[in-house]
């Protein structure tokens, strides 16, 4: 076997880079969305064990809705990509290009086993540039093919060294082969087929048997004329080892999928549910169609499901001729390769084994798969095709090879641009086939993601015309109508989709006949109608219907939990979330939502425990961090404050632009009497959110409590500029103006504004009375205090102040001369100042408007066909209703400096007693 030179490696690598460099500008499209963007197994916060428990798309293998595709090593490479570049698509595409180059080099080494140096290089070059491979290389999910191919070829190359020069068995390469086969299978299921390729190589290449020789040997043994030759016994021993290892791998694979095949519907693969002979005729016709794509890759399509290939329903269908020609040609090649021992026969039999065996799992001939044709599954079979093509064409013309290399390279380069975005990919597919409703749906999805709902609606409607019984298309129509605020049309579309669901068949499970994403019609319809409070019970009935059809339908429990919370059925809401957690106990969002229910049930300790569960699963779960810290802060227990601070700090690392995180850090600092830190955090919150009401008010209050009343005035001016009706701000500003700036007119304006907004505000009314007294308008002050006392007859300080004013008026009348009102005014002001800390500093206990965070209940809101979604709402789990609040949180210090307040109170009362003695003439 000739070695591969560095020049050849560089030539292949350069050609691959030249054809695929523009794929680096492509994004995540089609299946990449589910496998990369929506797959939590890529996130570092998810345990590595999940990769070996979940399928390729991140769904637990135990769940019936699982696709049953077990490729943990491929997902591991995605996770490594995420570790280095998170969701920047270029790195994922770059690794795919590198892997394709590695496959090309390994394929060249395999070709050297059967072709000379020139022919093998041509075969590898054709493989490197063929346009059929764009789906496997430019589509990120095609990495499963690339990785599996690397280990498949490595396993085959290792096995070719299992026979020594004296024809004895060399066991280490066989052991290595078995290990590499297992690794290839963990990258993609087709990796196990290399065992069959090794068996064919052992019998017909390594041992040089032909079919007539095998038949003759078997006949001699059966007739008892001779025993098995030593070479045959050696071959049998090696084949037994290979077969046993294959069976072990198959058994393990069956155990992993828990002896269940994935659920596919007629929309995925129409022929799979068709009767005989339509099913057989169609599946056999697909073989020449796949071969034609390799021969003439001029019209490639990313999705061949649904009506792309019309069913072959009759023996008289002219397409059966192509099936007949294909089998005839295949039979002749097989006969030639099995009958003769020369090198060309060995090349042909190995080429045929590379074509046929890796394709069997995707052929639909032995078990149905979830597609009609998939270009990426031709990646390995194309290797055998190029072996055969090169061997045949080079005998005819070098010119043809040159034309093929050039045209394929140009086609591949141009085809990569189709994968730039979902819109370009699916519109290019529609040029090839307009009878596939899924393509119309996917173009609609692409437009929908750009918020072009009106255009998207036209594509979704066309999908319903192409495939009137497509449940997903009608769901998409309903969702788009909802996005266009056309609720009536949306409900009608959902009802059409619901009417297309399979009817009850006694003794048959729904799960075997319903695609999991189709059940979302119940969720979407319920989410739509529950916006009307009079239809909440109707929405609940829809959720329960979905659960009855598929008891493991986690999303239905989550959505029902949200509804029950809205209906104030807290116990039932809790039970719904607990049931969802039985199905997915590793879902941090579910633990979070359960904690929200606990808060509504007035059980903060249980809520905190469930918040902690969420954080154990995802230590940077933003909403759990925020709300658990808020819960600790609101508990009023200083022992929780350090942990609350740590969580708020982690939250602001995750959400550096959310002013609420900094505001609550400021509140914690105020609670701990760390005024400098509190001021810094409040300033940060205000800088991020202009007019942040709570931060402005509490910063002003902080200055007032720190005897920096003058610094509080510009803050209060900013507060009242944004919130002119902020009563507590007006009270605080009036107090500062009257008692520290001696600006009675300014204070008067503040208190009069309060009374215009709220004529029953006792505090504002009383403070205005004090202003009248300061202005020496005693009769007006008396009337004002009488009105205040009528509003609050139990307020002793109002009654006392009224008594002071009347005593003053009596003294002035008796003396017949003006008497200074300074002492009385001072007493009234001191009394007012003593009242203000109680009414103002503790106002937070009345106005709890703050942001509590957003629940992240999985899939609340509309769930599009075939896609996953996640939404939530503030301090609840109302998925459809979600709108974040403005972040205002009218909260102040939860603990006061009691000693300071009592000292102020004692001083004010003592001064008041002195003034009362003066007025009474003592």
Order of alpha helices (4+ residues) and beta strands (2+ residues): alpha-alpha-alpha-alpha-alpha-alpha-alpha-alpha-alpha-alpha-alpha-alpha-alpha-alpha-alpha-alpha-alpha-alpha-alpha-alpha-alpha-alpha-alpha-alpha-alpha-alpha-alpha-alpha-alpha-alpha-alpha-alpha-alpha-alpha-alpha-alpha-alpha-alpha-alpha
